[in-house]
């Protein structure tokens, strides 16, 4: 893992009105061989809606040998997986409760570098579908 990005793990995002975050160096290319994790927390009576303003990672069809973003519906790496995304598409994701947990991982297998992603989250009412 790139030592200059070690502090990008376990970043806490808890603005009650929402916010934005992105891969390191965005909108420039993200570094190789790194991992970042984020935990988004909403107030106890709310949920989180996550949108991607931009998304472009190295990617194969199954995201198995590529850079990826993993999204989990909960507060940790063991929470229910919403999906693993790579390439040029990531859907809008809505949590079932007050947490979303995300992990971005870049590998060294592919020499091509991409810009990564910029995401926006909103805190929404639990009654919204």
matplotlib code that plots the C-alpha trace (Angstrom):
import matplotlib.pyplot as plt

x = [0.0, 1.2, 2.4, 1.3, -2.3, -2.4, -4.5, -7.3, -8.6, -11.6, -12.5, -15.7, -18.4, -21.2, -22.5, -26.3, -27.0, -24.7, -21.5, -19.0, -15.9, -13.6, -10.6, -7.2, -5.9, -9.3, -9.7, -6.2, -5.4, -5.6, -2.5, -1.8, -1.6, -3.8, -6.9, -9.2, -12.3, -15.1, -18.0, -20.9, -23.2, -26.6, -28.7, -30.4, -33.8, -32.4, -30.9, -28.2, -28.5, -25.2, -24.8, -21.8, -21.0, -18.1, -17.0, -14.2, -12.0, -9.8, -12.2, -12.9, -16.3, -16.5, -14.2, -12.1, -8.7, -9.3, -9.6, -12.9, -15.3, -17.1, -20.3, -21.8, -25.1, -24.0, -21.1, -18.3, -16.5, -18.8, -22.1, -24.4, -22.7, -24.6, -22.2, -18.7, -18.2, -15.5, -15.1, -17.4, -20.6, -21.8, -25.5, -27.2, -27.2, -29.6, -28.9, -31.5, -30.3, -28.1, -24.7, -22.9, -19.4, -17.1, -13.8, -11.8, -8.9, -6.4, -4.0, -0.7, -1.8, -2.9, -0.6, -3.4, -4.6, -8.0, -9.5, -11.5, -14.7, -16.4, -19.4, -22.1, -24.3, -27.6, -29.2, -32.9, -35.9, -36.4, -39.9, -38.5, -38.4]
y = [0.0, 3.5, 4.9, 8.5, 7.3, 5.2, 7.9, 7.4, 4.4, 4.6, 8.1, 9.2, 11.1, 12.3, 15.7, 15.5, 17.3, 15.2, 15.8, 14.7, 12.6, 11.1, 8.9, 10.4, 12.9, 13.2, 14.7, 13.5, 9.8, 7.8, 6.0, 2.3, -0.2, 1.5, 1.0, 3.6, 3.1, 5.4, 5.0, 7.3, 7.9, 9.5, 10.5, 7.5, 8.2, 8.7, 6.8, 7.6, 8.0, 7.7, 9.1, 9.2, 12.5, 10.7, 7.0, 5.5, 2.8, 0.1, -2.8, -6.3, -7.7, -9.2, -6.7, -9.7, -8.6, -4.8, -1.8, -1.7, 0.1, -2.1, -0.8, -2.3, -1.6, -1.1, 0.2, -2.3, -4.6, -7.5, -5.7, -6.9, -6.2, -3.8, -4.4, -4.3, -1.8, -1.2, 0.1, 3.0, 2.3, 2.5, 2.8, 5.1, 3.2, 3.7, 2.3, 0.4, 2.2, 4.9, 3.6, 2.9, 1.5, 1.7, 0.3, 1.5, -0.7, -0.2, -2.9, -3.0, -5.6, -3.0, -0.1, 2.1, 4.8, 6.4, 9.3, 7.2, 8.6, 11.5, 10.6, 12.6, 11.5, 12.8, 12.1, 11.2, 10.3, 6.6, 6.8, 7.6, 4.7]
z = [0.0, -0.8, 2.5, 1.6, 1.5, 4.7, 6.4, 3.8, 5.7, 8.1, 7.0, 8.8, 6.9, 9.0, 7.8, 8.6, 5.3, 3.1, 1.3, -1.3, -1.4, -4.0, -4.7, -3.8, -6.3, -8.1, -10.8, -11.5, -11.8, -8.6, -7.3, -7.8, -5.0, -2.4, -0.3, 1.1, 3.3, 4.2, 6.7, 6.1, 9.1, 9.1, 12.1, 13.7, 12.1, 8.5, 5.6, 3.0, -0.7, -2.6, -6.2, -8.4, -10.2, -12.0, -12.0, -14.0, -12.7, -14.4, -14.8, -16.1, -16.5, -13.0, -11.2, -10.2, -11.5, -11.5, -9.3, -7.6, -5.2, -2.8, -1.1, 2.0, 3.7, 7.2, 9.3, 8.6, 6.1, 7.2, 6.5, 3.7, 0.3, -2.0, -4.8, -6.2, -9.0, -11.6, -15.1, -15.9, -14.1, -10.5, -9.6, -7.1, -3.8, -0.9, 2.6, 4.6, 7.8, 8.9, 7.6, 4.4, 4.3, 1.2, 0.2, -2.8, -3.9, -6.7, -7.9, -9.7, -12.3, -14.8, -15.9, -17.0, -14.6, -14.4, -12.5, -10.1, -8.7, -7.1, -5.0, -3.4, -0.5, 0.8, 4.1, 3.5, 5.6, 6.4, 4.9, 1.4, -1.0]

ax = plt.figure().add_subplot(projection="3d")
ax.plot(x, y, z, "-o")
ax.set_aspect("equal")
plt.show()
